[in-house]
Amino acid sequence: MIYSNACAYAILALTQLSMIRPDGYVLLEDLCAGQDLPRHFVAKIFQDLVRKGLLRSAKGRGGGFALARPAEQITVYEIVAMIDGVSQFDECIVGMAQCNDETPCPQHDAFKPIRQHIKEFLQTTTLARMSSTLTRKLELIGQELPAPTSKSKPVASR
């Protein structure tokens, strides 16, 4: 894909969080259950996202991780920016140091609209949309939807 494994894990785990409990805390075990998500790696990623203000964390009974804002306000582009950065959307497809409209590489004109389309897709796709489409997919294939195993303490006002 266009981003790292860490970023792919973050997108999937945040989508799971949004599906399970979009307005409360979810245990890391619940997020990773039934998914190919390495718990310790996701824990590190989530701690970084807590420091960057995308997530909240709470210890103790009813704790876990929660979205810092509503899922409708968090875009996939924002997640990619926090994990991988967004310079990849401006770099040359063939790796030339200087590639722009004035000094284009051989693929510049063909790839420029594709890159812009990807960027726009990520900027307009929210976690709410991701969790909604994943829910529909799981229902279509008859797979059980993820559910929390514990009660959640309330999330302080966002």
Secondary structure, DSSP 8 states (H G I E B T S, - for coil): --S-HHHHHHHHHHHHHHHH-TTB-B-HHHHHTTTT--HHHHHHHHHHHHHTTSEEEE-STT-EEEESS-GGG-BHHHHHHHHT-SGGGTS-TT--SS-SSSS--TTHHHHHHHHHHHHHHHHH-BHHHHHHHHHHHHHHTT------SS---B----
